[in-house]
């Protein structure tokens, strides 16, 4: 990924993909994309990872809240 003195971060690119950028920032990203094929490839890979991560179906984690609070209190009052 070539930055070429533009402040294009992964956060900015994700906001671009989600349509959450103001026009001036959209123009900056599109300029950055036009500067090299490497930049376009990087955005494509980032988009693919984002799409694939949306397909994950994590199993719910069961948390014993009372036990967790007891452990926290124990650590607080132990010190």
Beta strands, then each sheet from edge to edge (+ up, - down):
end
